[in-house]
Amino acid sequence: MWQKSHALALAVYRATDTKLNRDVAIKMLPDSFAVDPDRLARFTREAQVLASLNHPQIAQIYGVEENALVMELVEGPTLEERLRSGPLAVEEALTIAGQIVDALEAAHEKGIIHRDLKPGNVILTKSGAKLLDFGLAKLHPAVNNANAETAMPTQLSDRNRPRRHPWHAAVHVAR
């Protein structure tokens, strides 16, 4: 096993996609959870949320198999692991914070609220921070209350879109 997602005790494995000749991560829903409608719904929602997002700071989903998500393999320490070795330099902290804010903003523009932002869900790669684990994500209420057949998260008006956090401007100005 490569790493573990603690939110639902999901196992994440490193694998090779032999058709496309690339390394991937496979996030497995344990059989005992697959019979639980709530956990299965959360797992399905995570797949749908990831499929609707395309951003360099958000791990991509490549496909769904029975009780498994095939995802981009994101390598590097988590922000939590990095912080255990000591404080971040101001410039590094601002860069990471800006990348996280950019990822959250991309999700919010689609009406998606992450709901589990923590250092353990951010991986520090060679090319920057990547936000992971959208298992607890929810659609903004304006999307949930809309006609499901016609409304898409991208159709949120500015009035109904989740608001930017005040830190968004501060992080970008401080850079």
Number of C-alpha atoms within 10 A of each C-alpha: 9 11 12 14 16 11 10 15 12 17 17 21 17 18 15 14 12 8 6 7 8 11 15 19 23 26 22 21 20 14 9 8 16 16 10 10 10 11 16 15 13 17 25 16 18 20 22 14 22 23 14 17 18 14 16 16 23 26 23 22 23 15 13 16 10 8 16 20 22 22 21 18 19 22 13 16 15 20 19 15 15 16 12 8 8 8 10 13 9 11 11 12 14 18 18 20 17 22 21 21 21 18 23 23 19 18 24 21 21 22 25 26 21 20 12 15 17 12 14 18 18 26 24 21 14 9 8 15 26 25 27 22 20 24 22 16 19 18 19 18 14 17 21 14 10 14 9 9 6 7 14 15 20 14 16 19 11 9 8 13 20 21 11 13 11 8 12 16 12 12 17 15 10 11 12
